[in-house]
């Protein structure tokens, strides 16, 4: 890997920025940062973490739905587009409690999404051969022996619905069936 570090004036902002030019085999890319004290290796490491974080957010958002929470309270102060969420104006103990409960619910929901993602990753690492054997989807190219979280989720979902009737005495089965909006027989035929 060849690296070149340059501190150059960036006209759009009128300040010096650090550019790190990287050649890694056939790959070439340019990294840019405002911290002129960071060395090239530190910038490359920071960008690699950024990529991993962005991929994790994508999985949490699009696959797990960890940010699709719908917890809200009217106790929250009204805010406009230009206003920050300033809670210093809340002086009522009941409103403070409601806001704290809502915040806890949001944090718990997102944390459960993180836990679910971790479980999918553990399954991908420990059961990768079995997951690929049971995966019925189509991929243009398989890029890794370790399946993605999406592939694992697909297999787990498929296996669960194929064996759904075996769970008829469990509490989760009762909860799911109580939420059923259509004819139970039509819904159960999907599990066959």
ZADO-1210 file (C-alpha; in nm, 4 decimals, padded with zeros to 6 digits):
<atoms>
<atom x="00.0000" y="00.0000" z="00.0000" code="UNK" pos="1"/>
<atom x="00.1359" y="00.3401" z="-00.1018" code="UNK" pos="2"/>
<atom x="00.0265" y="00.6533" z="00.0835" code="UNK" pos="3"/>
<atom x="00.0810" y="01.0238" z="00.0170" code="UNK" pos="4"/>
<atom x="-00.0281" y="01.2927" z="00.2646" code="UNK" pos="5"/>
<atom x="-00.0868" y="01.6500" z="00.1481" code="UNK" pos="6"/>
<atom x="-00.2115" y="01.9551" z="00.3379" code="UNK" pos="7"/>
<atom x="-00.3833" y="02.1736" z="00.0794" code="UNK" pos="8"/>
<atom x="-00.5989" y="02.4842" z="00.0836" code="UNK" pos="9"/>
<atom x="-00.9575" y="02.3877" z="00.0033" code="UNK" pos="10"/>
<atom x="-01.1114" y="02.6914" z="-00.1673" code="UNK" pos="11"/>
<atom x="-01.4804" y="02.6181" z="-00.0934" code="UNK" pos="12"/>
<atom x="-01.4187" y="02.6613" z="00.2802" code="UNK" pos="13"/>
<atom x="-01.1010" y="02.8688" z="00.2656" code="UNK" pos="14"/>
<atom x="-00.9083" y="02.6407" z="00.5035" code="UNK" pos="15"/>
<atom x="-00.6323" y="02.3856" z="00.4840" code="UNK" pos="16"/>
<atom x="-00.7416" y="02.0232" z="00.4786" code="UNK" pos="17"/>
<atom x="-00.5428" y="01.7047" z="00.4956" code="UNK" pos="18"/>
<atom x="-00.5681" y="01.4805" z="00.1905" code="UNK" pos="19"/>
<atom x="-00.4450" y="01.1231" z="00.2061" code="UNK" pos="20"/>
<atom x="-00.3986" y="00.9574" z="-00.1325" code="UNK" pos="21"/>
<atom x="-00.3975" y="00.5794" z="-00.1060" code="UNK" pos="22"/>
<atom x="-00.3003" y="00.3176" z="-00.3644" code="UNK" pos="23"/>
<atom x="-00.3768" y="-00.0354" z="-00.2470" code="UNK" pos="24"/>
<atom x="-00.3218" y="-00.2828" z="-00.5276" code="UNK" pos="25"/>
<atom x="-00.5632" y="-00.1821" z="-00.8025" code="UNK" pos="26"/>
<atom x="-00.7684" y="00.0327" z="-00.5640" code="UNK" pos="27"/>
<atom x="-00.7070" y="00.4068" z="-00.5482" code="UNK" pos="28"/>
<atom x="-00.8894" y="00.6486" z="-00.3226" code="UNK" pos="29"/>
<atom x="-00.8582" y="00.9894" z="-00.1600" code="UNK" pos="30"/>
<atom x="-00.9427" y="01.0592" z="00.2023" code="UNK" pos="31"/>
<atom x="-01.0029" y="01.4116" z="00.3266" code="UNK" pos="32"/>
<atom x="-01.0112" y="01.5452" z="00.6822" code="UNK" pos="33"/>
<atom x="-00.9951" y="01.8726" z="00.8707" code="UNK" pos="34"/>
<atom x="-00.7668" y="01.7445" z="01.1502" code="UNK" pos="35"/>
<atom x="-00.4158" y="01.8312" z="01.0327" code="UNK" pos="36"/>
<atom x="-00.2604" y="01.6434" z="01.3248" code="UNK" pos="37"/>
<atom x="-00.3869" y="01.3013" z="01.2115" code="UNK" pos="38"/>
<atom x="-00.1343" y="01.0808" z="01.0402" code="UNK" pos="39"/>
<atom x="-00.2163" y="00.8874" z="00.7244" code="UNK" pos="40"/>
<atom x="-00.2620" y="00.5542" z="00.9041" code="UNK" pos="41"/>
<atom x="-00.4923" y="00.7115" z="01.1627" code="UNK" pos="42"/>
<atom x="-00.7065" y="00.8656" z="00.8875" code="UNK" pos="43"/>
<atom x="-00.7300" y="00.5332" z="00.7056" code="UNK" pos="44"/>
<atom x="-00.8286" y="00.3636" z="01.0316" code="UNK" pos="45"/>
<atom x="-01.0894" y="00.6324" z="01.1061" code="UNK" pos="46"/>
<atom x="-01.2423" y="00.5949" z="00.7598" code="UNK" pos="47"/>
<atom x="-01.2515" y="00.2156" z="00.7966" code="UNK" pos="48"/>
<atom x="-01.4460" y="00.2544" z="01.1223" code="UNK" pos="49"/>
<atom x="-01.6758" y="00.5055" z="00.9571" code="UNK" pos="50"/>
<atom x="-01.7558" y="00.2542" z="00.6826" code="UNK" pos="51"/>
<atom x="-01.8279" y="-00.0190" z="00.9378" code="UNK" pos="52"/>
<atom x="-02.0522" y="00.2148" z="01.1360" code="UNK" pos="53"/>
<atom x="-02.2442" y="00.3185" z="00.8230" code="UNK" pos="54"/>
<atom x="-02.2988" y="-00.0460" z="00.7251" code="UNK" pos="55"/>
<atom x="-02.4177" y="-00.1223" z="01.0791" code="UNK" pos="56"/>
<atom x="-02.6642" y="00.1677" z="01.0661" code="UNK" pos="57"/>
<atom x="-02.7895" y="00.0434" z="00.7300" code="UNK" pos="58"/>
<atom x="-02.8551" y="-00.3039" z="00.8740" code="UNK" pos="59"/>
<atom x="-03.0200" y="-00.1604" z="01.1861" code="UNK" pos="60"/>
<atom x="-03.2400" y="00.0702" z="00.9805" code="UNK" pos="61"/>
<atom x="-03.3357" y="-00.1300" z="00.6723" code="UNK" pos="62"/>
<atom x="-03.3199" y="-00.4930" z="00.7861" code="UNK" pos="63"/>
<atom x="-03.3988" y="-00.4848" z="01.1571" code="UNK" pos="64"/>
<atom x="-03.6106" y="-00.1682" z="01.1656" code="UNK" pos="65"/>
<atom x="-03.4428" y="-00.0502" z="01.4858" code="UNK" pos="66"/>
<atom x="-03.5218" y="00.3143" z="01.4097" code="UNK" pos="67"/>
<atom x="-03.8884" y="00.2594" z="01.3205" code="UNK" pos="68"/>
<atom x="-04.0047" y="00.3204" z="01.6745" code="UNK" pos="69"/>
<atom x="-04.3293" y="00.5078" z="01.7299" code="UNK" pos="70"/>
<atom x="-04.2950" y="00.6121" z="02.0908" code="UNK" pos="71"/>
<atom x="-04.4049" y="00.9652" z="02.1622" code="UNK" pos="72"/>
<atom x="-04.5523" y="01.1725" z="02.4396" code="UNK" pos="73"/>
<atom x="-04.7444" y="01.4978" z="02.4349" code="UNK" pos="74"/>
<atom x="-04.5383" y="01.5977" z="02.7386" code="UNK" pos="75"/>
<atom x="-04.2479" y="01.6752" z="02.5066" code="UNK" pos="76"/>
<atom x="-04.2166" y="02.0513" z="02.4500" code="UNK" pos="77"/>
<atom x="-04.3120" y="02.1750" z="02.1047" code="UNK" pos="78"/>
<atom x="-04.0155" y="02.2513" z="01.8879" code="UNK" pos="79"/>
<atom x="-03.9917" y="02.4319" z="01.5581" code="UNK" pos="80"/>
<atom x="-03.7541" y="02.3769" z="01.2700" code="UNK" pos="81"/>
<atom x="-03.4975" y="02.6206" z="01.4079" code="UNK" pos="82"/>
<atom x="-03.5397" y="02.5196" z="01.7729" code="UNK" pos="83"/>
<atom x="-03.3369" y="02.2556" z="01.9497" code="UNK" pos="84"/>
<atom x="-03.5056" y="02.0078" z="02.1789" code="UNK" pos="85"/>
<atom x="-03.4558" y="02.2071" z="02.4974" code="UNK" pos="86"/>
<atom x="-03.5941" y="02.0228" z="02.7986" code="UNK" pos="87"/>
<atom x="-03.4957" y="02.2913" z="03.0498" code="UNK" pos="88"/>
<atom x="-03.8442" y="02.4412" z="03.0145" code="UNK" pos="89"/>
<atom x="-04.0077" y="02.1239" z="03.1501" code="UNK" pos="90"/>
<atom x="-04.0722" y="02.1788" z="03.5193" code="UNK" pos="91"/>
<atom x="-04.3682" y="01.9486" z="03.5852" code="UNK" pos="92"/>
<atom x="-04.2646" y="01.6173" z="03.7488" code="UNK" pos="93"/>
<atom x="-04.5312" y="01.4221" z="03.5587" code="UNK" pos="94"/>
<atom x="-04.4080" y="01.5565" z="03.2227" code="UNK" pos="95"/>
<atom x="-04.0470" y="01.4809" z="03.3184" code="UNK" pos="96"/>
<atom x="-04.1465" y="01.1244" z="03.4056" code="UNK" pos="97"/>
<atom x="-04.3357" y="01.0801" z="03.0757" code="UNK" pos="98"/>
<atom x="-04.0407" y="01.2147" z="02.8768" code="UNK" pos="99"/>
<atom x="-03.8014" y="00.9839" z="03.0646" code="UNK" pos="100"/>
<atom x="-04.0289" y="00.6838" z="03.0002" code="UNK" pos="101"/>
<atom x="-04.0531" y="00.7684" z="02.6304" code="UNK" pos="102"/>
<atom x="-03.6768" y="00.8095" z="02.6056" code="UNK" pos="103"/>
<atom x="-03.6253" y="00.4763" z="02.7827" code="UNK" pos="104"/>
<atom x="-03.8684" y="00.3066" z="02.5421" code="UNK" pos="105"/>
<atom x="-03.6846" y="00.4466" z="02.2391" code="UNK" pos="106"/>
<atom x="-03.3449" y="00.3435" z="02.3781" code="UNK" pos="107"/>
<atom x="-03.4718" y="-00.0054" z="02.4660" code="UNK" pos="108"/>
<atom x="-03.6206" y="-00.0498" z="02.1176" code="UNK" pos="109"/>
<atom x="-03.2940" y="00.0503" z="01.9485" code="UNK" pos="110"/>
<atom x="-03.0911" y="-00.1664" z="02.1898" code="UNK" pos="111"/>
<atom x="-03.3095" y="-00.4692" z="02.1115" code="UNK" pos="112"/>
<atom x="-03.2426" y="-00.3980" z="01.7439" code="UNK" pos="113"/>
<atom x="-02.8674" y="-00.3987" z="01.8159" code="UNK" pos="114"/>
<atom x="-02.9015" y="-00.7264" z="02.0061" code="UNK" pos="115"/>
<atom x="-03.0986" y="-00.8797" z="01.7170" code="UNK" pos="116"/>
<atom x="-02.8256" y="-00.7694" z="01.4756" code="UNK" pos="117"/>
<atom x="-02.5617" y="-00.9271" z="01.7003" code="UNK" pos="118"/>
<atom x="-02.7561" y="-01.2532" z="01.7118" code="UNK" pos="119"/>
<atom x="-02.7756" y="-01.2582" z="01.3308" code="UNK" pos="120"/>
<atom x="-02.3996" y="-01.1955" z="01.3121" code="UNK" pos="121"/>
<atom x="-02.3253" y="-01.4738" z="01.5622" code="UNK" pos="122"/>
<atom x="-02.5434" y="-01.7130" z="01.3613" code="UNK" pos="123"/>
<atom x="-02.3667" y="-01.6054" z="01.0409" code="UNK" pos="124"/>
<atom x="-02.0249" y="-01.6774" z="01.1899" code="UNK" pos="125"/>
<atom x="-02.1081" y="-01.9997" z="01.3721" code="UNK" pos="126"/>
<atom x="-02.3598" y="-02.1628" z="01.1339" code="UNK" pos="127"/>
<atom x="-02.2561" y="-02.0284" z="00.7935" code="UNK" pos="128"/>
<atom x="-02.2513" y="-02.3653" z="00.6140" code="UNK" pos="129"/>
<atom x="-02.5953" y="-02.4617" z="00.7388" code="UNK" pos="130"/>
<atom x="-02.7377" y="-02.1192" z="00.6555" code="UNK" pos="131"/>
<atom x="-02.6103" y="-02.1358" z="00.2972" code="UNK" pos="132"/>
<atom x="-02.7575" y="-02.4876" z="00.2640" code="UNK" pos="133"/>
<atom x="-03.1006" y="-02.3637" z="00.3713" code="UNK" pos="134"/>
<atom x="-03.0983" y="-02.0305" z="00.1888" code="UNK" pos="135"/>
<atom x="-03.3560" y="-02.0384" z="-00.0924" code="UNK" pos="136"/>
<atom x="-03.3046" y="-01.6857" z="-00.2212" code="UNK" pos="137"/>
<atom x="-03.1067" y="-01.5775" z="-00.5226" code="UNK" pos="138"/>
<atom x="-02.7853" y="-01.3778" z="-00.5186" code="UNK" pos="139"/>
<atom x="-02.6092" y="-01.2647" z="-00.8342" code="UNK" pos="140"/>
<atom x="-02.2740" y="-01.3426" z="-00.6732" code="UNK" pos="141"/>
<atom x="-02.1847" y="-01.4902" z="-00.3382" code="UNK" pos="142"/>
<atom x="-01.9031" y="-01.2672" z="-00.2185" code="UNK" pos="143"/>
<atom x="-01.8195" y="-01.4428" z="00.1069" code="UNK" pos="144"/>
<atom x="-01.8433" y="-01.7780" z="00.2810" code="UNK" pos="145"/>
<atom x="-01.9968" y="-01.5885" z="00.5723" code="UNK" pos="146"/>
<atom x="-02.3574" y="-01.4901" z="00.4913" code="UNK" pos="147"/>
<atom x="-02.4813" y="-01.1370" z="00.5459" code="UNK" pos="148"/>
<atom x="-02.7280" y="-01.0467" z="00.8182" code="UNK" pos="149"/>
<atom x="-02.9968" y="-01.0280" z="00.5498" code="UNK" pos="150"/>
<atom x="-02.9328" y="-01.3849" z="00.4329" code="UNK" pos="151"/>
<atom x="-02.9370" y="-01.5118" z="00.7927" code="UNK" pos="152"/>
<atom x="-03.2588" y="-01.3210" z="00.8672" code="UNK" pos="153"/>
<atom x="-03.4198" y="-01.4718" z="00.5576" code="UNK" pos="154"/>
<atom x="-03.3277" y="-01.8271" z="00.6619" code="UNK" pos="155"/>
<atom x="-03.4384" y="-01.7758" z="01.0241" code="UNK" pos="156"/>
<atom x="-03.7699" y="-01.6290" z="00.9081" code="UNK" pos="157"/>
<atom x="-03.8255" y="-01.9121" z="00.6618" code="UNK" pos="158"/>
<atom x="-03.7403" y="-02.1796" z="00.9206" code="UNK" pos="159"/>
<atom x="-03.9626" y="-02.0162" z="01.1814" code="UNK" pos="160"/>
<atom x="-04.2679" y="-02.0013" z="00.9566" code="UNK" pos="161"/>
<atom x="-04.2131" y="-02.3579" z="00.8340" code="UNK" pos="162"/>
<atom x="-04.2205" y="-02.4760" z="01.1963" code="UNK" pos="163"/>
<atom x="-04.4734" y="-02.2212" z="01.3259" code="UNK" pos="164"/>
<atom x="-04.7411" y="-02.4717" z="01.4320" code="UNK" pos="165"/>
<atom x="-04.4916" y="-02.6450" z="01.6624" code="UNK" pos="166"/>
<atom x="-04.4956" y="-02.3291" z="01.8762" code="UNK" pos="167"/>
<atom x="-04.8745" y="-02.3214" z="01.9237" code="UNK" pos="168"/>
<atom x="-04.8437" y="-02.3571" z="02.3027" code="UNK" pos="169"/>
<atom x="-04.5935" y="-02.0737" z="02.3384" code="UNK" pos="170"/>
<atom x="-04.6785" y="-01.7218" z="02.4515" code="UNK" pos="171"/>
<atom x="-04.5248" y="-01.5631" z="02.1410" code="UNK" pos="172"/>
<atom x="-04.7542" y="-01.7725" z="01.9198" code="UNK" pos="173"/>
<atom x="-05.0566" y="-01.6510" z="02.1155" code="UNK" pos="174"/>
<atom x="-04.9436" y="-01.2883" z="02.0864" code="UNK" pos="175"/>
<atom x="-04.8817" y="-01.3156" z="01.7116" code="UNK" pos="176"/>
<atom x="-05.2135" y="-01.4884" z="01.6499" code="UNK" pos="177"/>
<atom x="-05.4002" y="-01.2268" z="01.8556" code="UNK" pos="178"/>
<atom x="-05.2662" y="-00.9594" z="01.6165" code="UNK" pos="179"/>
<atom x="-05.3898" y="-01.1495" z="01.3102" code="UNK" pos="180"/>
<atom x="-05.6241" y="-00.9285" z="01.1078" code="UNK" pos="181"/>
<atom x="-05.7497" y="-01.1882" z="00.8608" code="UNK" pos="182"/>
<atom x="-05.8846" y="-01.5393" z="00.8654" code="UNK" pos="183"/>
<atom x="-05.6495" y="-01.7567" z="01.0700" code="UNK" pos="184"/>
<atom x="-05.6686" y="-02.0419" z="00.8193" code="UNK" pos="185"/>
<atom x="-05.5570" y="-01.8150" z="00.5323" code="UNK" pos="186"/>
<atom x="-05.2674" y="-01.6812" z="00.7370" code="UNK" pos="187"/>
<atom x="-05.1563" y="-02.0262" z="00.8492" code="UNK" pos="188"/>
<atom x="-05.1516" y="-02.1491" z="00.4880" code="UNK" pos="189"/>
<atom x="-04.8596" y="-01.9103" z="00.4310" code="UNK" pos="190"/>
<atom x="-04.6559" y="-02.1174" z="00.6767" code="UNK" pos="191"/>
<atom x="-04.6960" y="-02.4330" z="00.4664" code="UNK" pos="192"/>
</atoms>
